[in-house]
């Protein structure tokens, strides 16, 4: 594996929740409320079982935890309504997220592949100010299967017009990193839960890590040089 700064991605695909946007705290509040309504405790173990899952899969997990096998869809909707309101009022970008996306804008094609449904994804990206700079987005309810299946990343690469093996994914959860790796992308891990190992090619503690920012700058410089060479080779 080459040094991270030496990578030359044809495209970059970002996760949203827990990676670009600090929404996991919003999900935690909503999940805790669902448990509290049933007078059940909610802690790190329960959080680990739910993080990174699509809303339907979270509903299935909750139905199992609550021993309510027939209530998965209702639990998913209950959770969705709670988190939708919380994200709309409280979600914000992670430190470094805006800077990285801005640095790559117009230089390397980008997309967002999220395990959230469209209605939540649009709210989160709007709150973060990413709507104009990241117009190409794919939500979990727009593909055949959510993460950890590879569908979201395969669709993102298809829409970007690149082969998955030439693209890089940024992910915060085991579920998301697995999806990207199965799809064939290189994976940059930025864990949202401490002490969780991700199936990533390289891991940084945050998007504001200086090593990550230096690598992104090298990607920019290399992409610019490539464009200059192409212009010199094919003058207009």
Buried (B, 14 or more C-beta within 10 A) or exposed (E): EEEBBEBEBBBBBBBBBBBBBBBBBBBBBBBBBBBEEEEEEBEEEBBEBBBBBBBBBBBBBBBEBBEEEEBBEEBBEBBBEBBBEBBBEEBBBBEBBBBBBEBBBEBBBBBBBBBBBBEBBBBBBEBBBBEEBBEBBBBBBBBEEBBBBBBBBBBBBEBBEBEBEBBBBBBBBBBBBBBBBBBBBBBBBBBBBEEBEBBBBBBBEEBBBEEBBEBBEBBBEBBEEEEEEEEEEEEE
